[in-house]
Amino acid sequence: MSLHAANQLWKDRKTVADPAAPTGFVIGVDLLRISPLEGAVFLSQADITDPGTQRAIQNLLPAEKVDVILSDMAPNATGIKELDHQKLISLCLGLVNLSQSILKPKGTMLCKFWDGHESRVLQNKLKEQFQDVRTIKPQASRKDSSESYYLARLYKGK
Ligand SMILES: C[S@@+](CC[C@H](N)C(=O)[O-])C[C@H]1O[C@@H](n2cnc3c(N)ncnc32)[C@H](O)[C@@H]1O
């Protein structure tokens, strides 16, 4: 499942569009309007924190649960660093809760965060639920940006 789907979706697009790639099922969710793409299901103009969106995701899943939750979600930045940091951590914590109902055992979650004093709270929460949690700063991410990603693997849930 891909959270952040409106603008680019390039990784998912590659997976969906390449006929030689293994078949999969991709759901994309974004607050913004998402253009249709063959092979993917989008919940366009949908808020992931809305229980109605979460129910819609569960109803759409063919095998009930997903292998990967991929989040590049971010709120509109206010410019107040601490506030923006807290809002994004709160979105990510919501995803960790959602994983309990939609992520397969041994599944993976990747989520973007803006670093700040609550990053540890998110990291600890992920460590409770995943066997392996790493912090990743992709090359494509600007060095002067506080953006990083937590890659959480081997979900402990049932
Ligand atoms: C950094 S952009 C994603 C950029 C995209 N990955 C790309 O490569 O172009 C963050 C996205 O998160 C979405 N977003 C923020 N809060 C959200 C929420 N509560 N539910 C769903 N999408 C949300 C925004 O609408 C925005 O499109």
The ligand as an SDF file (V2000), in Angstrom:
LIG
                    3D

 27 29  0  0  0  0  0  0  0  0999 V2000
    5.8820   14.6970   -0.0250 C   0  0  0  0  0  0  0  0  0  0  0  0
    4.2870   14.5270   -0.8290 S   0  0  0  0  0  0  0  0  0  0  0  0
    4.5210   13.0060   -1.6640 C   0  0  0  0  0  0  0  0  0  0  0  0
    5.4090   13.1570   -2.8560 C   0  0  0  0  0  0  0  0  0  0  0  0
    5.4160   11.9420   -3.7730 C   0  0  0  0  0  0  0  0  0  0  0  0
    5.8580   10.7590   -3.0720 N   0  0  0  0  0  0  0  0  0  0  0  0
    6.3240   12.1930   -4.9710 C   0  0  0  0  0  0  0  0  0  0  0  0
    7.3320   11.5080   -5.1140 O   0  0  0  0  0  0  0  0  0  0  0  0
    6.0200   13.0730   -5.7510 O   0  0  0  0  0  0  0  0  0  0  0  0
    3.2760   14.1430    0.5420 C   0  0  0  0  0  0  0  0  0  0  0  0
    1.8740   13.6840    0.1930 C   0  0  0  0  0  0  0  0  0  0  0  0
    1.2420   13.2270    1.3850 O   0  0  0  0  0  0  0  0  0  0  0  0
   -0.1410   13.4550    1.2330 C   0  0  0  0  0  0  0  0  0  0  0  0
   -0.7980   13.3950    2.5470 N   0  0  0  0  0  0  0  0  0  0  0  0
   -0.5670   14.1840    3.6190 C   0  0  0  0  0  0  0  0  0  0  0  0
   -1.3850   13.8650    4.6330 N   0  0  0  0  0  0  0  0  0  0  0  0
   -2.1670   12.8400    4.1940 C   0  0  0  0  0  0  0  0  0  0  0  0
   -3.2430   12.0890    4.7770 C   0  0  0  0  0  0  0  0  0  0  0  0
   -3.6580   12.3260    6.0210 N   0  0  0  0  0  0  0  0  0  0  0  0
   -3.8250   11.1100    4.0360 N   0  0  0  0  0  0  0  0  0  0  0  0
   -3.3970   10.8660    2.7690 C   0  0  0  0  0  0  0  0  0  0  0  0
   -2.3890   11.5440    2.1560 N   0  0  0  0  0  0  0  0  0  0  0  0
   -1.7840   12.5230    2.8550 C   0  0  0  0  0  0  0  0  0  0  0  0
   -0.1850   14.8440    0.6090 C   0  0  0  0  0  0  0  0  0  0  0  0
   -1.4220   15.1070   -0.0010 O   0  0  0  0  0  0  0  0  0  0  0  0
    0.9730   14.7950   -0.3680 C   0  0  0  0  0  0  0  0  0  0  0  0
    0.5490   14.4300   -1.6740 O   0  0  0  0  0  0  0  0  0  0  0  0
  1  2  1  0
  2  3  1  0
  2 10  1  0
  3  4  1  0
  4  5  1  0
  5  6  1  0
  5  7  1  0
  7  8  2  0
  7  9  1  0
 10 11  1  0
 11 12  1  0
 11 26  1  0
 12 13  1  0
 13 14  1  0
 13 24  1  0
 14 15  1  0
 14 23  1  0
 15 16  2  0
 16 17  1  0
 17 18  1  0
 17 23  2  0
 18 19  1  0
 18 20  2  0
 20 21  1  0
 21 22  2  0
 22 23  1  0
 24 25  1  0
 24 26  1  0
 26 27  1  0
M  CHG  2   2   1   9  -1
M  END
$$$$
